[in-house]
Amino acid sequence: MRLQNHIDSSLWLSFHAVAQSRSFSQAAERLHISQPAISKRIALLESRLGFSLFDRLGSRVILTTRGEQLLPAVTQLKRSLDAVYNLALSEEQPMRGRLALGLSHYCGLHLLHDALTAFSQQYPEVLLDLRFSDSEAIIKAIEQGELALGYATLPPRVHSHVHTTAIWHEQLIPMIAPRHWQNNQPTIHKLGRRLPCILPAAGTSTRNSIEHWLDQHQLEPPAVIEINQLDSIAALAATGVGWAILPETFLNKHLVALKTDLNTSATRALGRIQPAGRAPNPLAQAFDQLVQDSLKQSGRLA
């Protein structure tokens, strides 16, 4: 079948959303339309192209070979359309539109509270599309044009399509429940080898930093308990079942610093993750300015 000269860009964007999420329902939520509407768009696009883009295997959605071949070009089309939209925003008009932000749970809940509050108040016409994930997933989504900006733990190296800027530098401190501390103030070499260590998921940037520090000081806990989020790690460490290595912000009446005579600490850098080589996004720039302002006021800017 001969392809028509014109296909509505909304059809291509719907294809891109389904291809990225591998779910019609999730793609519909992302585009803020109903699931029947996005199914209708995909069916119309497939009809105009003359071939199927997806295989439906029960609840699973899989790209066909032709769909896989089209995806890179459609991803580039989406980036171009985003750039056109951003350039079309006039500084003389109120900021409006949609800003897709990727946040680690720690950044979103502990570091960016003031910036999120200020942005939602100053730019009520902007829809904040917040996606909480680890830094690796955020970087991938920014590379693929799914997110305009991200804030998370920074890995040592990233792809050239992404640019990172360190904003916070944190020491990670060994912590334990107070009941272990009250008896004889145990050292990390004593208690750290007797109790499990509660760590973030393997492969994450924070886990890599902690494991490097453990290896550096020849600390090998008898067991490791993995939990994805730092808040959950802190909550479990407060029960006393194990010890954790966390940012200083988690020290409270439920967690105390574990005594150590080591001359170095585990550290990590957190900061901004943004696409490289693309037109500036005014909404992302406005949000990042509020981040800088809030951190300067709190004295936490690196």
C-alpha positions, 0 to 999 in steps of 0.5 A: 500500500502506498503511504499517504503523504501526510500522517498526523504527528499525534499518531506517531507520538502515540506509536512512540509512547506505546513502544516506550512503555510496551503498554497501551494503558501506560501510554494512554496515561502518559499522553493523558488520553483514554486507552480506547483513543490510543488503540484507535490511533495505533489502528489508524496508523497501521492502516495507513502504513499497511502493516502491523507495528505491534504484536499483542501477546495477551497483556504483552505488547511487542514491537514487530520487526517493521515497528523496531525499524521505525522506532529510531526515526520516530524518536528523532521526530519526537525530539524535533517536535519537542524542540519546535514547541519549546522554541515557540514558547514566548517569554511574554506569555505565561509558562504553560505546557508539560515538563517531564522530570525524572527524580530519584526518590531521595532527590525528590523527597529530601532535596527538591521539596522547596523547588517543587513547591515554588514551581507549582506555585509560580507556574500553575499552567505547567503540568509537572509530569514526575517520574521517580526512578533510579539514575540509570533509568532516568539517564536512559529516558533522557537519552530517548527523549522521554524526559526533559530533565533529571535529578539523581545520583550521578554515575562516573560515566554517561553517554555523550547524549547526556550531560551531568552536573554535580550539585550536591556532594554527600558523605555516606555514614555507617548507621545503626539502631541505638540499642546496639550503641547503648551497650558498648559503643561497638566499632564498625569492624566489630558490629559490621562483621556480625550484622547484615549490611542493608544496601541499595539494589546492585548496579545502582550508582550509590551501591557502587560507591558503597561497595568501593568503600567497603572493599577499600577498608576490607569490610565484608558483612556476613550478609547483604539485605537489598532494598531499592529506596534509602528511606526504606533502608533507614526504616529497616536499619532502625529495627536493628536487624542490620546496619546501613550506610546512609546520607547524614540527613537520616541521623535521628533518634532512631539511627545513630552513627556507627563508631569508625576510625577509618580515615575516609568515607563513602561519598556520592555526587548528586545533580542535574541530568540533561540532554546534550545537543538539544534546544534549551527547554524553557520549562526545564530552565525555569525549574532548574533556576528554582533548584539553584535558588532553593539550594543557595538559601539552604547552603547546600549548593555544591 
